[in-house]
Amino acid sequence: MKQKLGIIGGLGPMASAQFLELLTDKTDAATDQEHIEVFLYSRPQTPDRTAFLLGHSQESPYPVLLDSGRKLEAMGCGVLVMPCMTAYSFYPQLKSDLQARLINPITESAAVLKRRGMQKVGIMATSGTLQVGTFQQALTDCGITPIVPDAANQAEVMSIIYDDVKSGKPADMERFHSVAHSMRAQGAECVILGCTELSVIRQTQKIGAGFLDAMVVLAECAIEACGYRVKPEDGVR
């Protein structure tokens, strides 16, 4: 049975726009009518997830995320996604409070890496995501050792996310690759792009091999959950 897809978006706006493009590009469809019916609810005014998780803001994004999900459910969406990996820090609550299926790209990405036989994997994500430990836990549950940047490299990741991508500026690719290299030097066989702003970089720059984009995993899972097919040659899972 075909399902409508609801996107809890605006977290940030460019990531949501590129997720919709990615979803369209990866769906195995020959005509307009063979694509997924999608509702994108873009709410860039949603309180910053990382600021709340790190205790820099008392304004929780959860009520807005829940309200967005419920509005999408009311429009008939049976499957929901959030093109924001930090927002999945609230996944247990949202899963409990929403009726629709909420795809979790973090556990799905860990499962992909387990199938590939990875032993050690680096994580590039927001400091909020790393503090909550969603990727670390998912990888550990799959028998994979997670590797995270040290404090200096994590500061670089946050600068790339906030000062470059979220500000509409080109990403500093020298810093991007320097962070990835630091984790590969510790034995990481692959690096997860665990923030949708980093996924924006992958879609606009040539970053090379050795990365798994969690937003690509999210798009593929959403396509299949809605009863459609991923283009065979494009699948990463």
Residue frames relative to the residue before (quaternion, step in Angstrom):
aa qw qx qy qz dx dy dz
M 1.0000 0.0000 0.0000 0.0000 0.00 0.00 0.00
K 0.4127 -0.7176 0.5095 0.2347 3.55 -0.85 1.00
Q 0.1749 -0.7822 0.5939 0.0698 3.56 -1.05 0.90
K 0.4346 -0.6394 0.5579 0.3017 3.54 -1.25 0.50
L 0.2961 -0.7586 0.5583 0.1583 3.56 -1.06 0.79
G 0.1494 -0.7740 0.6106 0.0761 3.55 -0.96 0.94
I 0.1713 -0.7835 0.5923 0.0766 3.57 -0.88 0.99
I 0.2344 -0.7310 0.6281 0.1273 3.55 -0.69 1.16
G 0.0602 0.8860 -0.4449 0.1155 3.53 0.12 1.33
G 0.5893 0.5800 -0.4528 0.3337 3.47 -1.44 -0.14
L 0.6152 0.6089 -0.2878 0.4099 3.57 1.36 0.13
G 0.3482 -0.5691 -0.5462 0.5065 1.90 1.50 1.94
P 0.7758 -0.4129 0.2537 0.4041 3.50 -1.39 0.15
M 0.6730 0.4909 -0.3193 0.4519 3.62 0.88 -0.84
A 0.6221 0.5363 -0.3468 0.4529 3.59 1.02 -0.74
S 0.6497 0.5117 -0.3164 0.4646 3.59 1.00 -0.81
A 0.6519 0.5161 -0.3127 0.4592 3.56 0.95 -0.89
Q 0.7055 0.4501 -0.2749 0.4734 3.56 0.91 -0.85
F 0.5732 0.5563 -0.3885 0.4594 3.58 1.16 -0.45
L 0.6489 0.5114 -0.3197 0.4639 3.59 0.95 -0.85
E 0.6368 0.5104 -0.3218 0.4800 3.59 1.02 -0.76
L 0.6490 0.5202 -0.3046 0.4641 3.57 0.97 -0.90
L 0.6386 0.5348 -0.3130 0.4563 3.56 0.96 -0.91
T 0.6726 0.4976 -0.2854 0.4674 3.56 0.92 -0.95
D 0.6830 0.5058 -0.2840 0.4440 3.55 0.92 -0.94
K 0.7364 0.4421 -0.2334 0.4557 3.59 1.00 -0.79
T 0.5573 0.5996 -0.4052 0.4072 3.61 1.20 -0.20
D 0.3858 -0.7152 0.5393 0.2209 3.55 -0.89 0.99
A 0.2920 0.7585 -0.5132 0.2758 3.56 0.10 1.33
A 0.2857 -0.7712 0.5502 0.1442 3.56 -0.99 0.90
T 0.7759 0.2022 -0.1143 0.5866 3.59 1.24 -0.39
D 0.6786 -0.4612 0.3641 0.4407 3.57 -1.27 0.23
Q 0.6852 0.5352 -0.2802 0.4068 3.54 0.93 -0.96
E 0.6561 0.5193 -0.3073 0.4533 3.60 1.23 -0.32
H 0.5483 0.6004 -0.4006 0.4223 3.59 1.29 0.15
I 0.6289 -0.5533 0.4089 0.3621 3.54 -1.34 0.39
E 0.3953 -0.6541 0.5809 0.2800 3.55 -1.16 0.64
V 0.0380 -0.8420 0.5339 -0.0678 3.55 -0.48 1.27
F 0.1215 -0.7492 0.6462 0.0797 3.54 -1.13 0.78
L 0.1111 -0.7845 0.6090 0.0353 3.57 -0.64 1.17
Y 0.0828 -0.7718 0.6302 0.0185 3.56 -0.66 1.16
S 0.0759 -0.8304 0.5520 -0.0052 3.56 -0.09 1.32
R 0.0501 0.8017 -0.5880 0.0954 3.56 -0.55 1.24
P 0.1099 -0.8421 0.5257 0.0484 3.60 0.32 1.24
Q 0.5968 0.5696 -0.3637 0.4326 3.60 1.24 -0.29
T 0.3797 0.7079 -0.4989 0.3252 3.62 1.25 0.06
P 0.5294 -0.6513 0.4285 0.3347 3.63 -0.78 0.93
D 0.5962 -0.6046 0.4016 0.3431 3.54 -1.09 0.80
R 0.4345 -0.7320 0.4703 0.2329 3.56 -0.71 1.11
T 0.6863 0.4879 -0.2948 0.4517 3.57 0.83 -0.95
A 0.6354 0.5379 -0.3377 0.4393 3.60 0.91 -0.87
F 0.6685 0.4900 -0.3020 0.4709 3.59 0.98 -0.82
L 0.6871 0.5007 -0.2910 0.4388 3.58 0.85 -0.96
L 0.7050 0.4392 -0.2591 0.4930 3.58 1.12 -0.65
G 0.5221 -0.6651 0.3961 0.3579 3.57 1.29 -0.01
H 0.4689 0.6774 -0.4420 0.3549 3.59 1.23 0.36
S 0.7636 0.1768 -0.1169 0.6099 3.57 1.31 -0.21
Q 0.3607 -0.7336 0.5367 0.2089 3.55 -1.08 0.75
E 0.5650 0.6142 -0.3726 0.4057 3.59 1.32 -0.11
S 0.2462 -0.8015 0.5316 0.1203 3.57 -0.30 1.25
P 0.3911 -0.7128 0.5276 0.2463 3.58 -0.97 0.80
Y 0.4783 0.7303 -0.4194 0.2491 3.58 1.19 -0.44
P 0.6631 0.5039 -0.3461 0.4320 3.67 0.76 -0.84
V 0.6638 0.4895 -0.3131 0.4710 3.60 1.01 -0.75
L 0.6291 0.5273 -0.3353 0.4624 3.59 0.98 -0.81
L 0.6687 0.4970 -0.2954 0.4675 3.57 0.92 -0.92
D 0.6512 0.5142 -0.3145 0.4612 3.57 0.93 -0.89
S 0.6380 0.5193 -0.3255 0.4662 3.59 0.98 -0.82
G 0.6590 0.5159 -0.3055 0.4543 3.55 0.93 -0.90
R 0.6805 0.4905 -0.2933 0.4586 3.57 0.92 -0.87
K 0.6262 0.5206 -0.3398 0.4706 3.58 1.05 -0.68
L 0.6525 0.4973 -0.3113 0.4797 3.59 1.02 -0.75
E 0.6056 0.5353 -0.3478 0.4752 3.59 1.07 -0.69
A 0.6566 0.5225 -0.3078 0.4485 3.58 0.97 -0.88
M 0.6643 0.4747 -0.2954 0.4961 3.58 1.23 -0.44
G 0.6395 -0.5812 0.3042 0.4009 3.57 1.29 0.20
C 0.4311 0.7056 -0.4652 0.3158 3.60 1.22 0.25
G 0.2135 -0.7977 0.5558 0.0957 3.55 -0.74 1.09
V 0.7373 0.2568 -0.1617 0.6035 3.57 1.34 -0.27
L 0.1001 -0.8012 0.5895 0.0228 3.56 -0.97 0.94
V 0.0508 -0.7677 0.6374 0.0428 3.55 -1.23 0.58
M 0.1848 -0.7423 0.6282 0.1420 3.56 -1.33 0.34
P 0.2321 -0.7700 0.5740 0.1543 3.64 -0.45 1.08
C 0.5758 0.4858 -0.4177 0.5078 3.54 0.59 1.27
M 0.3033 -0.7949 0.4932 0.1814 3.58 -0.29 1.21
T 0.6086 0.5576 -0.3622 0.4330 3.60 1.07 -0.64
A 0.6052 0.5732 -0.3530 0.4250 3.59 1.08 -0.68
Y 0.6117 0.5654 -0.3538 0.4254 3.60 1.17 -0.47
S 0.4294 0.6513 -0.4801 0.4011 3.58 1.27 0.19
F 0.7019 0.4250 -0.2386 0.5194 3.57 1.28 -0.49
Y 0.3072 0.8092 -0.4626 0.1918 3.57 1.31 0.17
P 0.6632 0.5086 -0.3532 0.4203 3.67 0.72 -0.85
Q 0.6618 0.4973 -0.3045 0.4711 3.59 0.95 -0.86
L 0.6844 0.4943 -0.2944 0.4479 3.56 0.84 -1.00
K 0.6273 0.5400 -0.3345 0.4507 3.56 0.98 -0.82
S 0.6788 0.4941 -0.2792 0.4660 3.56 1.03 -0.83
D 0.7595 0.4203 -0.2022 0.4535 3.58 0.97 -0.89
L 0.6971 0.4189 -0.2682 0.5164 3.59 1.24 -0.24
Q 0.4441 -0.6939 0.5064 0.2545 3.55 -1.18 0.62
A 0.6493 0.5255 -0.3206 0.4467 3.59 1.03 -0.74
R 0.5538 -0.5894 0.4660 0.3588 3.56 -1.25 0.36
L 0.1585 -0.7820 0.5988 0.0696 3.57 -0.76 1.06
I 0.3305 -0.7659 0.5217 0.1789 3.58 -0.48 1.24
N 0.1991 -0.7816 0.5832 0.0967 3.59 -0.94 0.93
P 0.2355 -0.8179 0.5082 0.1314 3.63 -0.17 1.22
I 0.5774 0.6049 -0.3799 0.3955 3.58 1.19 -0.41
T 0.6996 0.4175 -0.2637 0.5165 3.58 0.84 -0.93
E 0.6281 0.5355 -0.3414 0.4497 3.60 1.05 -0.68
S 0.6431 0.5141 -0.3220 0.4674 3.60 1.02 -0.76
A 0.6325 0.5224 -0.3286 0.4680 3.57 1.00 -0.81
A 0.6439 0.5234 -0.3202 0.4570 3.59 1.01 -0.80
V 0.6116 0.5445 -0.3406 0.4621 3.59 1.07 -0.75
L 0.6950 0.4805 -0.2733 0.4598 3.56 0.87 -0.97
K 0.6033 0.5396 -0.3538 0.4688 3.59 1.10 -0.63
R 0.6582 0.5053 -0.3109 0.4634 3.59 0.94 -0.88
R 0.6750 0.4831 -0.2893 0.4768 3.57 1.13 -0.59
G 0.5041 -0.6959 0.3921 0.3285 3.56 1.29 -0.03
M 0.3268 0.7661 -0.4956 0.2463 3.57 1.19 0.45
Q 0.2722 -0.7701 0.5602 0.1382 3.55 -1.09 0.80
K 0.7882 0.0823 -0.0229 0.6094 3.58 1.06 -0.81
V 0.0167 -0.8146 0.5774 -0.0516 3.57 -0.82 1.02
G 0.3422 -0.7362 0.5531 0.1872 3.55 -0.96 0.93
I 0.2226 -0.7742 0.5821 0.1107 3.56 -1.20 0.56
M 0.0617 -0.7444 0.6640 0.0335 3.53 -0.90 1.02
A 0.2482 0.7554 -0.5520 0.2510 3.56 -0.45 1.25
T 0.6572 -0.4794 0.3739 0.4454 3.56 -1.27 0.02
S 0.6224 -0.5412 0.4095 0.3899 3.54 -1.23 0.39
G 0.6001 0.5613 -0.3546 0.4463 3.58 1.13 -0.59
T 0.6536 0.5066 -0.3022 0.4742 3.55 0.96 -0.89
L 0.6813 0.4847 -0.2928 0.4638 3.57 0.92 -0.91
Q 0.6386 0.5272 -0.3437 0.4429 3.59 1.00 -0.71
V 0.6630 0.4790 -0.3009 0.4902 3.59 0.98 -0.82
G 0.3377 -0.8002 0.4427 0.2228 3.57 1.14 -0.64
T 0.2658 0.8016 -0.5060 0.1756 3.58 1.15 0.47
F 0.6911 0.4527 -0.2879 0.4842 3.60 0.87 -0.88
Q 0.6310 0.5394 -0.3415 0.4408 3.59 0.94 -0.85
Q 0.6792 0.4920 -0.2942 0.4583 3.58 0.90 -0.92
A 0.6532 0.5203 -0.3162 0.4501 3.57 0.94 -0.90
L 0.6652 0.4894 -0.3039 0.4750 3.59 0.96 -0.83
T 0.6491 0.5221 -0.3147 0.4550 3.58 0.92 -0.90
D 0.6375 0.5343 -0.3176 0.4554 3.58 1.02 -0.83
C 0.7051 0.4240 -0.2478 0.5116 3.58 1.20 -0.53
G 0.5688 -0.6306 0.3683 0.3785 3.58 1.27 0.23
I 0.5425 0.6045 -0.3923 0.4318 3.57 1.25 0.44
T 0.3828 -0.7161 0.5362 0.2305 3.58 -0.97 0.84
P 0.2647 -0.7774 0.5467 0.1635 3.62 -0.64 1.05
I 0.1329 -0.7606 0.6311 0.0743 3.55 -1.13 0.74
V 0.0949 -0.8025 0.5884 0.0275 3.60 -0.76 1.04
P 0.5990 -0.5736 0.4065 0.3834 3.61 -1.13 0.50
D 0.5012 -0.5968 0.5125 0.3605 3.56 -1.23 0.44
A 0.7590 -0.4153 0.2400 0.4403 3.59 -1.28 0.21
A 0.6759 0.5007 -0.3027 0.4482 3.58 0.89 -0.91
N 0.6874 0.4657 -0.2846 0.4791 3.58 0.93 -0.86
Q 0.6226 0.5280 -0.3518 0.4581 3.59 1.06 -0.63
A 0.5997 0.5444 -0.3520 0.4692 3.58 1.10 -0.65
E 0.6292 0.5269 -0.3228 0.4715 3.57 1.09 -0.72
V 0.6280 0.5317 -0.3308 0.4620 3.58 0.99 -0.84
M 0.6778 0.4925 -0.2938 0.4601 3.58 0.87 -0.96
S 0.6369 0.5184 -0.3288 0.4664 3.57 1.04 -0.71
I 0.6306 0.5224 -0.3295 0.4699 3.58 0.99 -0.80
I 0.6793 0.4994 -0.2879 0.4543 3.58 0.93 -0.93
Y 0.8006 0.3393 -0.1575 0.4681 3.57 0.69 -1.13
D 0.7454 0.4120 -0.2369 0.4674 3.60 0.83 -0.95
D 0.7232 0.3876 -0.2399 0.5189 3.57 1.15 -0.56
V 0.8136 0.3271 -0.1912 0.4410 3.57 0.09 -1.31
K 0.7095 0.4506 -0.2805 0.4635 3.62 0.72 -0.99
S 0.6790 0.4686 -0.2847 0.4882 3.58 1.21 -0.49
G 0.5252 -0.6698 0.3917 0.3495 3.57 1.29 0.09
K 0.5327 0.6189 -0.4056 0.4108 3.57 1.22 0.48
P 0.5983 -0.5462 0.4233 0.4057 3.62 -1.18 0.40
A 0.4854 -0.6685 0.4814 0.2927 3.56 -1.02 0.81
D 0.4423 -0.6591 0.5424 0.2753 3.54 -1.15 0.73
M 0.2363 -0.8313 0.4891 0.1180 3.57 -0.05 1.31
E 0.5678 0.5773 -0.3941 0.4348 3.59 1.13 -0.47
R 0.6766 0.4660 -0.2874 0.4924 3.58 0.95 -0.87
F 0.6021 0.5721 -0.3481 0.4347 3.58 1.03 -0.81
H 0.7317 0.4207 -0.2425 0.4784 3.58 0.76 -1.03
S 0.5855 0.5747 -0.3721 0.4341 3.58 1.11 -0.56
V 0.6491 0.5044 -0.3130 0.4757 3.58 0.99 -0.84
A 0.6576 0.5052 -0.3112 0.4642 3.58 0.90 -0.92
H 0.6495 0.5255 -0.3175 0.4485 3.59 0.95 -0.86
S 0.6285 0.5542 -0.3428 0.4248 3.58 0.99 -0.79
M 0.6892 0.4508 -0.2812 0.4928 3.59 1.06 -0.69
R 0.6102 0.5295 -0.3550 0.4703 3.58 1.09 -0.59
A 0.6131 0.5508 -0.3405 0.4526 3.57 1.12 -0.64
Q 0.6793 0.4492 -0.2763 0.5103 3.58 1.27 -0.39
G 0.6951 -0.5069 0.2613 0.4378 3.57 1.27 0.24
A 0.4174 0.7091 -0.4796 0.3049 3.61 1.22 0.07
E 0.2897 -0.7699 0.5493 0.1469 3.57 -0.79 1.07
C 0.7707 0.0704 -0.0247 0.6328 3.53 1.29 -0.40
V 0.2230 -0.7571 0.5959 0.1483 3.58 -1.20 0.49
I 0.3263 -0.7390 0.5590 0.1869 3.55 -0.83 1.03
L 0.2716 -0.6853 0.6463 0.1972 3.53 -1.03 0.83
G 0.0135 -0.8670 0.4935 -0.0673 3.52 0.06 1.38
C 0.6593 0.3740 -0.3351 0.5596 3.54 1.10 0.77
T 0.4916 -0.6995 0.4219 0.3017 3.59 -0.78 0.94
E 0.5664 0.5590 -0.4021 0.4528 3.62 1.17 -0.32
L 0.6274 0.5015 -0.3334 0.4937 3.59 1.12 -0.58
S 0.5963 0.5473 -0.3516 0.4704 3.58 1.16 -0.57
V 0.5877 0.5622 -0.3574 0.4591 3.58 1.11 -0.69
I 0.6269 0.5317 -0.3305 0.4638 3.58 1.03 -0.81
R 0.6589 0.5210 -0.3190 0.4389 3.59 0.88 -0.94
Q 0.7025 0.4728 -0.2749 0.4553 3.58 1.02 -0.74
T 0.7495 0.3746 -0.2153 0.5016 3.59 1.20 -0.34
Q 0.7559 0.2853 -0.1683 0.5647 3.60 1.27 -0.31
K 0.4465 -0.6337 0.5460 0.3178 3.55 -1.26 0.39
I 0.0764 -0.8415 0.5347 0.0144 3.58 -0.33 1.21
G 0.5093 -0.6703 0.4132 0.3471 3.59 1.23 -0.16
A 0.6655 -0.5074 0.3769 0.3970 3.55 -1.35 -0.04
G 0.6700 0.5461 -0.3577 0.3533 3.52 -1.36 0.05
F 0.6464 0.4669 -0.3302 0.5052 3.57 1.24 0.41
L 0.1464 -0.7313 0.6516 0.1388 3.56 -1.25 0.51
D 0.2534 -0.7789 0.5621 0.1148 3.55 -0.67 1.16
A 0.3688 -0.7591 0.4937 0.2099 3.57 -0.46 1.20
M 0.6178 0.5421 -0.3639 0.4382 3.60 1.10 -0.51
V 0.5967 0.5320 -0.3650 0.4771 3.60 1.12 -0.55
V 0.6314 0.5203 -0.3236 0.4753 3.57 0.98 -0.84
L 0.6406 0.5303 -0.3181 0.4553 3.59 0.96 -0.87
A 0.6604 0.5092 -0.3100 0.4566 3.58 0.92 -0.89
E 0.6780 0.4921 -0.3024 0.4546 3.59 0.87 -0.89
C 0.6470 0.5103 -0.3184 0.4685 3.57 0.98 -0.82
A 0.6477 0.5260 -0.3158 0.4519 3.57 0.99 -0.84
I 0.6276 0.5399 -0.3346 0.4501 3.57 0.97 -0.86
E 0.7126 0.4506 -0.2623 0.4694 3.57 0.82 -0.99
A 0.6404 0.5331 -0.3317 0.4423 3.60 1.00 -0.76
C 0.6847 0.4681 -0.2766 0.4854 3.56 1.16 -0.60
G 0.5895 -0.6208 0.3501 0.3801 3.58 1.28 0.09
Y 0.5734 0.5655 -0.3814 0.4538 3.58 1.22 0.47
R 0.4499 -0.6912 0.4970 0.2698 3.58 -1.29 0.06
V 0.4141 -0.6627 0.5680 0.2583 3.52 -1.20 0.72
K 0.5582 -0.5779 0.4620 0.3755 3.58 -1.04 0.69
P 0.5155 -0.6958 0.3974 0.3037 3.61 -0.60 1.09
E 0.7169 0.4622 -0.2716 0.4457 3.57 0.89 -0.89
D 0.6840 0.5113 -0.2735 0.4425 3.58 1.25 -0.37
G 0.5310 0.6893 -0.3982 0.2905 3.59 1.13 -0.45
V 0.2283 -0.7709 0.5794 0.1339 3.56 -1.01 0.85
R 0.6590 0.5393 -0.3048 0.4265 3.58 1.22 -0.27
